[in-house]
Amino acid sequence: MSEGVDRAMRVLELLARAPAQLGGVAADLGVHKSTALRLLQTLESGGFARRTDGGWTVGLRLIDLAQQALDSLDVRAVARPHLAALGRDCGHTIHLAQLVDDDLVYVDKIEARGQVRMYSRIGRTAPLHASGVGKAVLAYRPELARLVEDGALPAYTPATIHDPAALRAELAAVAEQGWAADDGEFEPLITCVAAPVRHADGSVTAAVSVTAPTVVATLADLRHLLPRLLATTQQISRDLGWSGP
């Protein structure tokens, strides 16, 4: 990768996190301010960066491209009305996550009614071993086991399953029962239940979850919503062409 392209990517990642001043961009790149300014101006001319009162931030062209990329994921388009209906019925936060290469990415989200907003955001990744959606996908994708067994499993909270043998047992249970749970494994005091979405060939590359702070709903409370969640993922799967049981 050329140095210029690498720098441009680093700048876009920096601006995506928060607006940045010229000095901050130069410091992050390890270059003179004049070099950083030329790069920002080039990105600005293409619509990938823009100036604001708070410094520099991502441009509307980049936001538009990101939205187009999300819209090109067919699962998201098919699932959207079902997610909205599930959100209306449950009142909790609804997530749709999909495999993009080896990463599980949140591609859609229905906000809860009258609750504190979740940390999750469309475009963020979900840990395969420490999230409901991650385990709901991983249980049906044995070829991805290398991603969580070739190295250490990060322990995000005391509840995270970070022993490979324990995780294999958990995934076997998920595959048998058809749903997964996350009881504070990724974020403390956040719980969810999740279920896989199947394509026409039966493969699983996405999952839907119902998520809530434990002060609003415990895991036991969310389990009562499993029939509604499973009906939703089954309908999405059928809309994608799956005809299995």
JOMO-V422400 format. One record per run of one state. SS is the DSSP state (a for helix, b for strand, c for the rest). FROM is the first residue (numbers start at 1). TO is the last residue. Records with the same first field share a line. If there is no record, write none. Layout:
SS=FROM-TO ; FROM-TO
This chain:
c=1-2 ; 18-19 ; 21-21 ; 30-32 ; 46-48 ; 53-54 ; 59-59 ; 72-73 ; 91-92 ; 101-102 ; 111-124 ; 127-131 ; 139-141 ; 150-163 ; 178-179 ; 184-189 ; 199-203 ; 214-218 ; 224-225 ; 240-245
a=3-17 ; 22-29 ; 33-45 ; 60-71 ; 74-90 ; 132-138 ; 142-149 ; 164-177 ; 219-223 ; 226-239
b=20-20 ; 49-52 ; 55-58 ; 93-100 ; 103-110 ; 125-126 ; 180-183 ; 190-198 ; 204-213
